């Protein structure tokens, strides 16, 4: 009787275990207090030649702005693949219950520099680290999906940081002296 | 009993061995074009030797990737999605810069009916070292212009 109950419990837990294997864990740094703080717009010259989707929304490229003070945006994605030996997965009975057969890691880093000429006046950075496990049933999100997700998270995080400092940045853009210009 | 064992082992060996005839051993590509990057896609041995998943660039078919095989694609700068599919999809996106060299490593993992392909961007050091054991995969690699034109139209439904 007890064995039957145990068997039923295992059967019920199987889909949960299988689905848990595909879960993606995401960590974004730095953590911002307010999630909706990135609703400002800073009009300035922007040096960025990538997709407009990935540019922090707070930065609005202004072609008429003086090129002396500008924002420079760059990002990088690093990939890591950890594969459990297929032979081990093959002989592991838990593989049939959704035990991970490997994991993908993607770390996306983004950086906004406020530059005067080539000299960096202020700098903002953000990173998104993502990890997901694949199972024999599903590989889950691809590196491409994770990279895109990471780039959007980094974009929003940087936007939040820029908006938090909007007053200082606007002052600097207008080339007015400020006492708070202490960040590296 | 012994014959059955030998036959079973022979069958496994046959399944694990690739059937594709590969070309010459790896030599660094010297036909570097202006405003293009060199993307090497390679695969070492391991399980799934009989599988040769088709690799695409921005959804345009490039070539099949057999075990111990490699091919070279001269990519235009910009985002480039290298992908492959069997019963599962794998893809990795590169931020291609002109004049740079990239190494994408392929492998096959365990699947339900067919092995799952995996593609990952590896560092230049790792790629340069590992690709030495590979041979050129057969096939004509499309140009960056052909890839930019997009995937071929789907056949009309009957």
Interface residues (C-beta under 8 A of the other chain):
Chain A: X50 X51 X76 X77 X79 X80 X81 X83 X86 X87 X89 X90 X95 X101 X102 X104 X134 X136 X137 X138 X139 X142 X143 X144 X145 X147 X148
Chain B: X46 X47 X48 X79 X81 X83 X88 X89 X90 X91 X92 X93 X95 X107 X108 X109 X110 X111 X112 X115 X116 X118 X119 X120 X121
